[in-house]
Amino acid sequence: MAEISADARAGAGARAGCVRGFLWDAGEAEDGRPTGQQRALGWGAALHALLVTLVMASDPYFGGSFLLLITLFAAPLLLLRIRGGFTTGAAVLGALYTVCSVLGALAGLFFFAPSGILLLFAAFADGRRRPCAARVLTVLGALLLAFSLWCVAAMAWTYYVAPALGLGDV
């Protein structure tokens, strides 16, 4: 019987990784830097939080109280060069913001739930360890980001732009 080469075993293990170990082993890969998929999801979370903050900043009830949150959503992006920093920071802040956005729904924090979920996706979307999970999480993250940005744009149009232009009552 023929020997299986190391490359063939690595390829079979990578294909089996789509089922086995789907979301576990969330640590950094060998070189410690996040992949492009992780960076894109992290930037998407920061972009969403920034746009929500800009829309909510003119609200008389919330005012500028969300300005601190936007800096904390961008914190994992500051850790891109530190070994293990991005994945750990994104996982911790993503879990914290997802829980806080559900618990603080009456205070308007539910608008930040997609950013927290995107940070969680960014923490686990390492294509070097789990290529199938990284693809699935990146596609889900892109769909979530597109839908949530559409909702933010609709909210801005309905409550701020249309009344300012005199296009109808809210």
Helices and strands as residue ranges (DSSP letters): H 6-16, H 36-57, H 67-73, H 75-78, H 85-103, G 105-107, G 109-112, H 113-124, H 131-156, I 157-161, H 162-165
